[in-house]
Amino acid sequence: MRLTRRLLDGATPRALWALLALLVVLLVAPALLGTYALSVLILILYFAYVGQAWNIMMGFAGQLSLGHALYAGLGGYIAAGLYFHYGIGPWAGVFAGVAAAALAGAIVGYLGFRFSLAGVYFALLTIAFSEFTRLAFDNWEWAGGSGGLFLKVERGEFNPLNLRGGPFLFYYLILALAVFAFILCRFLLESRIGRYWLAIREDAEAAQASGVPVFRCKMIAVTISATLTALAGVWSAFYYNNLFPGTAFSMERSIELTLAPIIGGLGTLFGPIAGAFVLTGLGEVFTSLTEHLQISGLKQIFYGLALLIIVMYRPAGIWPWIARRLGFEERRP
Amino acid sequence: MARVHAALAAVAIAGLLWLFFRHTRTGKSIRAAADNHMGALVVGLDVRRLYAFTFGVGAACVGAAGALMITLVPVNPFLAAEYTLLAFVIVIVGGLGSMTGALLGGLLIGVSEAVAGLLLQPSLKSMFSFGLLILVLLLRPQGLFGGKSGT
C-alpha cells in the first residue's frame, strides 16, 4: 500500500484515468489493428521504452550519453550469440547480456565520473567506447564479424520460451517492458535517489556540498539505464533476427535512442512515450507521403525539418506543453 | 599527385585560418567570445552574430575539405557520421580551441591509423584512434596540445 501511495501521490485523477485508458487501448490494440499498424505500434513502444531508459541518465541525472547503442548492442549480441551457438534460450541468455551491459555501463561511468568528465567530454567518452566495441565486434568471429549474426526463422513457429513467434508475442513483451520502465521511473523519481539525481542535474557542485553522494548516484543511474537498454537490445535482436556491428553499435543507433525523450521532454515521465508516438507517427506519415508522391529521399528531409521545428518551438519538449493543455500537471506541494 | 595537391591545399587553408584568427578584428573577436563569453558581451561584441559567422567559417572549411577529398576517396551520402566523429576525435585529442592541436592531432591520428593498419589488421586501425581518444579524455582532457583545462 505504501508503494502504491508513493507511486500515485500528487498525480491528478484525470491523468490517472487517462493512463488507465491508454493502457486498456494498448492491451486490446493488437486485436483491432492490421499487421502494418501493429508493427508501427511495436516500433513506438520500443522507442518509448529505450527513451525511458536513456532519460534516466540524461533527463534525471543530467549525464549526456551518446553511446547507448553499446548497451543495447551488447545485450542483444550476447543473448543472440548464446542462443545461436549453444542453444541457450533467451530467457537465460538475457541475464548474461544484461550483466555484460550493466558492467560496461559501470566501467564507462566509473572512468567518466572518477576522472570527473562532464558534459560533452563525458558524451565523447561514451561514443568512444561504443565505437571501440563496434570495431571489436566487426572483427570477432564468434559474433559473426562484420557479416552479422542471423537467427533462424521458421514460419509459423511459436515458442515463447525461445522468443520465437509472431508480432503478438513481441508486442506484448515490449508493452510489458514499457509499462515496467514507466512505473520504475516514477518510483525512482519519487524516492530519495530520484531527488538526488535532480539535485545533481541542476547543480552537481551544490549537491556534493550538501552531502549528496554524487559519484554513487551517477553510477546507479548509468547502471540502471544500461540494464534497461540491454533488455531492449535482447528484445530487438530476437524481433529482427539479425545483428550487424555496423548498425547495432552505430552512432545513428545511439542518437535514435535519444530522440524520443528529447522531442517528448527531457526529464519528464511521459515525455519519452509522447515523443515516441510523435516521432514514429511522423516517420510513417512521411514514408507513405513520399511513396505516394514517388520522390525518394524526401522522407528524411521532411523528418529532419519536422524535428527542427519541434526543437525550435518547443525546446523543453512537447509533453510539458500537452500536459498543461490537458490538465495533467502534477500537484506539487 | 592529387594527394600532394590536397595536402598542400589543406596546409594553405589552415595557414589562412591561422592568419584570420591572429590578425583580423573578426578573428580576434571570435577568440575573445570563445575565451570569455561574458567578457565579450561586456566589451560590446555581438556574440550571437560571431557564433553564426564562426559556424559558417567552420562549415566552409569542411566544405573545402570535402572538395579536396573527393579526388581521393569514394563519396556517398552516408559519409557524414564517420567524418564528423573523426573530426571530433582529432579536435579532442589535439586540444579543443587550439589550432596547432587540431593540425598536429590530425597528423597524429592519421599517421597512427596508417601504422596500426600496417602492423595489425587494416580493419582494426580505427580502434586504435578510439583507444587513444579514451586515454586522452581520461588523462589529459584538455587535449595533448591544449593549454588550460577545457571543462
Contacts between the chains, C-beta under 8 A, distances in Angstrom:
chain1	res1	chain2	res2	distance
A	111	B	134	7.8
A	111	B	138	5.9
A	115	B	137	7.7
A	115	B	138	4.8
A	115	B	139	7.9
A	115	B	141	7.4
A	116	B	151	7.5
A	117	B	137	6.3
A	117	B	138	7.6
A	117	B	141	6.3
A	117	B	151	7.3
A	118	B	151	5.7
A	119	B	151	7.4
A	121	B	92	7.7
A	121	B	137	6.1
A	121	B	141	5.6
A	121	B	150	7.1
A	121	B	151	6.2
A	124	B	88	6.7
A	124	B	92	6.0
A	124	B	133	7.2
A	124	B	137	6.3
A	125	B	134	6.6
A	125	B	137	5.2
A	125	B	138	7.8
A	127	B	85	7.0
A	127	B	88	7.8
A	128	B	89	7.7
A	128	B	130	4.8
A	128	B	133	4.7
A	128	B	134	4.9
A	128	B	137	6.9
A	129	B	130	7.9
A	129	B	134	6.9
A	131	B	85	6.9
A	131	B	126	7.3
A	131	B	130	5.0
A	132	B	127	5.9
A	132	B	130	4.3
A	132	B	131	6.6
A	132	B	134	7.1
A	135	B	123	7.4
A	135	B	124	6.6
A	135	B	126	5.6
A	135	B	127	4.2
A	135	B	130	7.1
A	136	B	127	6.7
A	138	B	123	6.1
A	139	B	121	6.7
A	139	B	123	5.8
A	139	B	124	6.1
A	146	B	123	7.5
A	250	B	81	7.4
A	251	B	81	5.5
A	251	B	85	6.5
A	252	B	81	6.4
